[in-house]
Every structure is written in C-alpha cells, then in structure tokens.
C-alpha cells in the first residue's frame, strides 16, 4: 500500500486493527437474513437474503434504510463503510440498529480503499454484516469480495445511489448473489418503500410495496 497517502494508510490500518480486535475465530453468522415479510422471503432461496454472499442494493435514500433494516436483523457487530462523512446514525437507529453494534468508517472516497476495507471486513467471522457505498466493480474485484464472503459466511451489501433513471438497470456487481432496487413511495403517515428483486440466484424476481414501521419493515402494503 505504498501508493496510499500516509493519512489514508493510518486510517486503513486503524480499521484493520479494529476488525482484528473484534474477530472471534470460527464464529459465523446465520445462513440467511429473513426480512420477515412472507411474500418477499418466499421469493428468496432459503427464505431470506443469503449470508456468505455479496448483494447489490441500489435506489434512492430508501436503499440506505433498507440496508440498515437488513443489518439490524443480522445481530452482532456490524460495519458500514461510507464514502463521505454524512451518514446519519440516529436515522439508522430508527431501523433497529443499536449504536453499540455499528462501526462506521467514513471518508473512503477512493475505490481502492473501499474495496480493500470491504474485502478485509468480509473475512472477519465476528462481523454479522458489512455495507460498502460503492458504485461499480469490475469482475475481478467483485469475485474477490464474493470469495471473502463465502469463506466467512458474512453477508456483504454493496450500496449505490441512483443517479437518474438511466442507472436503474445497470449491473454494478457482476457476481452479486442478488440485486435489489429500493425507492421511496410518496405518501403520508407510514413510510412506504417499493422493494424490487431484480435478480436472485435460486430465487425469483418480484416487486412489492412495503410499509416501514418504527423499527422494522411492516406488512406488505400492496
């Protein structure tokens, strides 16, 4: 990592040490993460989002909330790799993530730094989930992440913001086990999301509108 500036190198090494500190050899997460909505879980292999895999999640601000909901259902230590420094932690608590469970690494603006951090994190068996704010991966990088997740059983979520309608159908993670698009449905009262499974190995595509209750996804709304 000699090409990495000293300040970035120190930050990445600190992240490596934090991952080592919480690592518990031989411990792995659950086989899958059910959303708790029968209509969606029934479309997924094993009744939930498969652990030990990398999943692609795109959309508007609802996609961030969706990632938080999935992590909250995983339990245990969690890691969020953010490109900027504007992740609103109280908002994540609303989706069920207790502050003491979440480690956030911010300002990972270089793709190489983000990829390195995610790959290292996915190898840590003590973590129960990793989110990385990435845009596009080539097949080689995507495969490295997939192998790291398979080896540890830790689920990885690649979160990317949608920049206009033209980016909605673009494949961002070539080896992703599933691809999702989550967007906000305008309305009043209960927050509503349009959750779409674009692709899922061993599962089937589908689209649902769900309600977001105070700390979890609620019943299917339509």
N, C-alpha and C positions, 0 to 999 in steps of 0.2 A: 504493500500500500504506500510505497514511497512517493507516488504521484499525488497523493491526497494531502492537502494543506494540513499544517500541524494542528490547527484548532479543530478541524473536522476529524483528524485522526484521533485526537484525545477524546472527542465526543463518542466516536465509534468504539474506542477501546473501553470507555466507561460503560457503554451499552453491553459490550461483550462480558465485562465483569459482572454486571447486574444479572445477566442471563445465567452465568455460571453460579452466581450466588443462590439463585432460587432453584437451580436444577436439582432434581431428585432422580438418580439413575434408576431406570427400569420402570418408572411410573408413566402410564399413558392415559389418554383421555378416552371418552366414550366412543363407541363405534359410529354413532351418528348424532346429529343435533335435531331433534324434532321441533317444529315450530309450534306445535300444539293446536294446529288447525287441521282437522281430518282431511278436508278437501285438498290441501296442499301436501301434507305429509303422505297422503295416499298416492300422489303422483311421483314421489321420490323413492328410490331404492332403499329398502330397509326402514322406510317410514320417517326419513329425516335427511338433513344435509349430511353427506358422508364425511366423517373425520378422516384424517390422514390424506387429505386431498386439498387442492387449491381450487377456489371458486371465484368466478368473476362476477362482480356486482357493480352495475352502473345505474345512472339516473340522476335525479336532482337531489335536493337536501334530504329527501325521504330515504335515499340509498344509505346515507350515513346512519340514520336512525335504524334502518333495517340491520345493518352490520352490528350496531350496538345491541339490538334485541337478540341476535344470534349469539353474540359473545356472552350476554347475560345468562342464556340458557346453558352455556358450556360449564360454568362454575370454575373455581380455581383462579390462578394468576393469569392475567391477560396482557397482551402487548399491542399498542396502537402506534404505528409508525406514520407520522404526519409530515407532509411537505412543508407546511407553514407553522405558525405559532398561534392559530386562531381556533383550535379545537375547543369547543365549549363543554367543559367537563360536567357542569351541573345538568346540561341537557342530556348527557349520557346516563346520568343517574336516573333521570326520568324513565329511561328504557330498562332499568333494572340492574345496572352495573354499580356495585358498591365501590366507592372511591379507593378503598384499600386494596382492591383486586386488580386495579388497572395501572399499568406502567406505560407512560407516553414518552416517546422520543420524537422531538419536534425539529423542524428546520432541516429535514433531509431532502434538500432540493435536487441534488444530483442523483440521477437514476442509478449510477453505480453504487452510491452509498446506500440507497434504499434497497437495492437488490441484495447487497451484502448483508445488511441488517436483517432482512426478512429471511434469507437462507439460514443465517446463524440462529435466528429465533425459532424457525421451524424445526431445527434439530434438537431443541430443548424440550425434553419429555415432560418437564414440570409445567410448562405453559399449557393452557387449555384452549387457546385461540390467538391468532395473530391477524391484524388488519394492516395492510400497507396501501397507502394512497399513491398508486401508480397509474400511468396512462397506457403505455403499450409495451409489450415484451416480445422479444424475438423467440423463436422456438427453442434455442439452446438455453436461454435464461429461464424460460417457462419450464423446461424439463428439469433443470436443476432444482427449482422450487418444488416441483412435483415429487422428485426423489427424496428431498429433505422431509417433506410432509409424510410420505409413505413410510419412511424409516422411523419416525417418531409417533405417528398417529395423531399429530397436532393439525387441526384444520387451519388453513390459510385463506384469508379473504382479500382479494385484490379489489380495492375500491377506486373507481374513477368517476370524476364528474362529467356529465354530459355537456358537451359544448355544441349546442344547436342540434336540430333534428337529424343532421347528416351523420352524426356519430352513433346513432342508436343501434344500427345493425352491424357495427364494426366488431370484428373479433379482436380482443385485446390480449387474451391469454390463450395461446394455441392449444395447450394441454389441459385447460380447465376441465374439471370434472362436471361442473355445471356453470351455466351463465344465466344471470338474472338482470332484469331491469325493473327498478322500483321508482315510482314517481308519485307525487302528491296529487290527490283528487280534491279539487276545490269544494268546499262545503263549510258547514257551521258545526259547532259542538265538537263531537268526537273527530279526531284527526283520521283521515281515510287515505289509504295508500293503494295504488294499483301495482300489484305484485305479479310479475310475469316471469315464468320459467322459459327462457328462450331455448335452452339446450340442457339436457341432463343425461349422462350415461346410465343406461339401465332404467331410466325413468321416462316420463313423457312431458312434453311442453304443456303449458297451461297459463291462464291468466285469471286473476281473482282481484276483487276489491275487498280490502280488509280494514277493520277499524283498529286504531291504536289506542288502547286503554291507558290508564295512568302509568302502569309499569310493564305492560306486555301487550302482545298482539291479541286483539279480541276476536270475536266470532266473525265468520265471513259475512260481509255486508251485501254482496251482490255479485 
